[in-house]
C-alpha cells in the first residue's frame, strides 16, 4: 500500500513524497468490501505536472493544517475520516 500511495500521490498531484507515515486502515462504509489505507505525506516537492486518469478531477490547493482540519469538519473534504486519522500528527506539527 505504501508504494501505491506514493505512486498515486505523484501521478495525481505531481508532488514527490518526502516522508510518508502509515496511519492505519478503515472500511469506507458498510456497503463496500474494501479496506482504505491512510498515509500522511510530508515534506513533499512538486516535480512535475499532474497526470490523473481521464475520470479523475483533482484540484490542488495548498492550505494550512488548520484549514485542512476545518475543511474536514465542514464537509469540504472527500475523506474526513483520513483527516481525523491524521489529526494528532497534524496537531503536533501546528504546535512545533
C-alpha positions, 0 to 999 in steps of 0.5 A: 500500500505504501508504494501505491500511495506514493505512486498515486500521490505523484501521478495525481498531484505531481508532488514527490513524497518526502516522508510518508507515515502509515496511519492505519486502515478503515472500511469506507462504509458498510456497503463496500468490501474494501479496506482504505489505507491512510498515509500522511505525506510530508515534506513533499516537492512538486516535480512535475505536472499532474497526470490523473486518469481521464475520470479523475478531477483533482484540484490542488490547493495548498492550505494550512493544517488548520484549514485542512482540519476545518475543511474536514469538519465542514464537509469540504473534504472527500475523506474526513475520516483520513483527516481525523486519522491524521489529526494528532500528527497534524496537531503536533506539527501546528504546535512545533 
